[in-house]
């Protein structure tokens, strides 16, 4: 089986693909570059979401090209990493969380492959269980094997970015039921479901959100924490892929009608 790994902030390379040359994949939405590799005799394709040098802002990422590209390569599952802020004291900085629901607070991004502008027409994807429970099991088992603190289940709210949120917004998000806040989870998770990919996110809590944190937020604290824990992130990704088995009957792969 083929598995895509989409690296978020701080995850710009995958050790298993370190020595490979990038593969360029053309899609109707633009070209993407991925780095092929192998983990436990499973093909993996690594894609840095923000670019190798973190040059692409969250609202400018070509999410449709990224998902279309890994699908074109024959991937059946996607493991993403997301650096997130925490809205509750239960999720502390440096801990891992596997979201099972999301709230969409984005504004300007293309959100679907099926907007009626081509031969595919308009379709409506079911989002009852947006994150694949099977892939989440791979990640949870991998984290437990590494003795890393990891919570299974949370609501991720995707803000537009690239600015951080205000304390007033964070209070509102918390009232809506959000546990985590980030800038890149949507529409990635939606697009993956639309093309029948099993998708899950490994969220790394880098800070408490605005108004909860005792200090002003900065990108530096996010990147510093990610750099400090990048080995654990890579180890969990490798262990998760090693647990992967092909599961053709997964509901994530049901056709959209």
MOUR-V22863 format. One line per field, one symbol per residue. phi: phi as a letter, one per 40 degrees, with the letter a starting at -180 (. if undefined). psi: psi as a letter, one per 20 degrees, with the letter a starting at -180 (. if undefined). burial: b if it has 9 or more other ideal C-beta (glycine too) atoms within 8 Angstrom, else e. A space follows every 10 residues. Layout:
# MOUR-V22863
phi->???
psi->???
burial->???
This chain:
# MOUR-V22863
phi->.bbcbbccdg bbabdcbccc ccbcbcbcbh cbbbbcaabf gbcbbcbcdc gcbfbbcdcb cccccccccc cccgcbabbb bbcbcbbacc bcdgcbbbcb abbbbcbbcc bacbbgcacc gbbbccbdbc bccccccdcc ccccdcfcca bbhabcbccc gcccccdccc ccdccchcbb babbcbcdcc ccccbgccba bccbcbaccd gcccbdcacc ccccccccbc cccccccccc ccccbcbccc ddccccb
psi->qpppoopbpi nirphijhjr qqpppprijr qqpqoqappl kppqopoogj rhkmipqgii pmhgggghgh ghijqiqppq qppqqpjqih nqqjrqpoqi rqpokrhjqp iqimjjjaih apqoppkgnh pphghhhggg hggghjkppp poprppporg aiqrqqhggg gghhhijqhq pajihpjghg hghhjkqppq popooirqrp hgqiqqqqhg hghggghhjh ghgggggghg hhipqpnijp hhjpqp.
burial->bbbbbbbbbb bbbbebbeee eebebebeee bbbbbbbbbe ebbbbbbbbb eeeeeeebbe bbbbbbbbbb bebebbbbbb bbbbbbbeee bbbbbbbbbb bbbebbeebe ebbbeeeeee eebebeeeeb bbebbbbbbb bbbbebebeb beebbbbbbb beeebeeebb bebbeeebbb bbbbbbbbbb bbbbbbbbbb bbbbbbbebb bbbeeebeee bbbebbeebb ebbbbbbbbb bbbbeeeeeb ebbeebe
